[in-house]
């Protein structure tokens, strides 16, 4: 069904603006996907939008509109003024969707392959960092991304945008640090913790088996609980004056070292 919306005072506009608040999103079980490419990826991941708001003034995509028609998604054509009001990001492209919040299975319900590569993010709360790590995780074929510690708002529209929609394609979960450690032990997954004080570098540890790479917030690092539970402590070689990287950069380096080893089929020493 297609309808038009031209007034910024419409009740729908107020409802969309309200979805910028986590409490409202949690109450309704929905989030916002802002952007054409992000919406496409969400669709590819099996997401079925409740409503899609499209501003023809930004340019059209008839094939996407037809695809939305085929799955019965309500489509609302809006004016530029309306879209400027409802858009979440600064430079919108004319597409905004209301979709169900990302699925959050229990750790025990995650489906893992024989040699899973898991990313554990402890106390990382910035949506941009989590979104960037999800993009890398998707590209690297990570089995799951698990937030340990503070409850993470996986439905934050900034996270959805920063992830380019991969929050819907990569299995994600949240749990306490203790629960994550217990789950890893039960699943037979070795914990590899990153630390600037570690003796071993990433390439000196075998990352070809079932492993979970743990990264922590830049200001606090990993907790003593996770460090104590780790089978391996590793560091990223650094030759400049800074002693740490942005957490999303550190995660990308670690994950792709694992990909390199797995692709090569041999452990580099």
HELIX and SHEET records of a PDB file:
HELIX    1   1 UNK A   11  UNK A   18  1                                   8    
HELIX    2   2 UNK A   22  UNK A   28  1                                   7    
HELIX    3   3 UNK A   36  UNK A   44  1                                   9    
HELIX    4   4 UNK A   56  UNK A   58  5                                   3    
HELIX    5   5 UNK A   62  UNK A   70  1                                   9    
HELIX    6   6 UNK A   80  UNK A   86  1                                   7    
HELIX    7   7 UNK A  107  UNK A  109  5                                   3    
HELIX    8   8 UNK A  127  UNK A  140  1                                  14    
HELIX    9   9 UNK A  157  UNK A  162  1                                   6    
HELIX   10  10 UNK A  166  UNK A  168  5                                   3    
HELIX   11  11 UNK A  177  UNK A  187  1                                  11    
HELIX   12  12 UNK A  202  UNK A  204  5                                   3    
HELIX   13  13 UNK A  224  UNK A  229  1                                   6    
HELIX   14  14 UNK A  247  UNK A  264  1                                  18    
SHEET    1   A 5 UNK A   2  UNK A   5  0                                        
SHEET    2   A 5 UNK A  74  UNK A  78  1                                        
SHEET    3   A 5 UNK A  51  UNK A  54  1                                        
SHEET    4   A 5 UNK A  95  UNK A 100 -1                                        
SHEET    5   A 5 UNK A  30  UNK A  34 -1                                        
SHEET    1   B 7 UNK A 172  UNK A 175  0                                        
SHEET    2   B 7 UNK A 144  UNK A 148  1                                        
SHEET    3   B 7 UNK A 117  UNK A 122  1                                        
SHEET    4   B 7 UNK A 211  UNK A 216  1                                        
SHEET    5   B 7 UNK A 190  UNK A 194  1                                        
SHEET    6   B 7 UNK A 232  UNK A 235  1                                        
SHEET    7   B 7 UNK A 200  UNK A 201  1                                        
END                                                                             
